[in-house]
Amino acid sequence: MEAYKKILCATDFSRHSHTAAMRAVELANMYGSSVTLLHVVEYFPEQRSNELISAETEDPQKFQDEQIHLQLKEFTAKL
């Protein structure tokens, strides 16, 4: 089997995606490859948690981007 060179791992920050990301890191360590985490942001979804709702004075898209980047940093730190 050829060694993996690059691994793409999608995440929604759930417990299950954390498990998948941990496996991606294990494979990357085994093969000396890199891992790229991917999170798709849906702007203005119909249903969203209160943590992703900006104050009226803030740009909603910028606020959501900042919140997602924070979540991604925390998620990555756990790996």
N, C-alpha and C positions, 0 to 999 in steps of 0.2 A: 504494500500500500504506500502511495506517495504521501509525503508529509504535508500537512496543512500549512499554507503560507500565511493566509489571512482568514480570520473568522469573523463573520458578521452575526451579531446577536441582538435581536429586537427585544425591547423591554417596555412594559407598561408599569413598572415599579412594583408589581405584585410579588407575592411570595413565590409563585410558580416561575415567574421570569427571573427572580433572583437565583433559583435553583438552576435554571438553564444557563444563566450567566456564569455561575460557579463552574459548571461543566465546561463552558467555553474557555474559561481561564485554565482549567485543568488540561484541556487539550492543547491550548497555546503553550503552556509550560512543557508539556510532553514533546511537542514538535518544534519548539522555539519560534512560534509564530506570533502574530499580533491579533488583538481582539478589538473590534470596533463595535461600540454600543449604539443602537439606533432607537430613538423614541420619536414617534410620529405625533405631532401636535395638531389637534383639530381646533381651529380658531372658532370661537363662538358656538360651541356645541349646544344642543338644546338642553341637555342636562349636564351640569357640572357642579363640582363641590364648591362650597363657599370659599375655600382657600384659593381658588383660581378666579375669583371675582374681584376686580380692582375697585379702588375708590373712584368716585365720580371725577376727581381731579386728575386721575392718571390715565394714560393711554392703555386700554385693555390688552392690546396685543403685546406691548412692551412689558407690561406687568406679568402676563402669562409666560412670556419667554423667560423672564428673570426667575419666576417660580420653578419652571421646568428645569432650567440650568442648575438651580439649587438642588432639586431632587436628583438630578443626574449626578452631581458631585457627591451627594450623600450615598447614593446607590453604588457608585464606583468605589468610594472609600470603604464600603463594607466588603467589597471583593478582595 
